[in-house]
């Protein structure tokens, strides 16, 4: 029996996916628990419409991500840090500081958990950070650590 999954089901499939299951499993478990609906013509048409809407949302999100990436690549971020006499900074630059710098200088809110700094930044200079937007979209952002 073919069913359309409404929710993700372990070891079976993801939401909005059409799968073949045994009749008893569909009628006694999936459909009563509201994990799936029967794959009749009207439900198939609704699935197609949901997929079209989802594709449009993903295209709009991709366009917005590309716009954010282009703004981030325009110029390097400036991050101020307290330094000693030798040019070493007290502590190190964190992803939270980079996130705040993006918010203040570029006007975009990016979660600090999406920012990865490859090396530990403990001196003045120019460095790169990786930002992962999800769905395989990522970019490198230049930032410059300057003395306050």
PyMOL commands that set and color helices and strands:
alter all, ss='L'
color gray80, all
select helices_A, chain A and resi 23-30+41-74+95-106+112-114
alter helices_A, ss='H'
color red, helices_A
select strands_A, chain A and resi 2-5+18-20+36-38+77-81+115-117+125-134+137-147
alter strands_A, ss='S'
color yellow, strands_A
deselect
rebuild
show_as cartoon
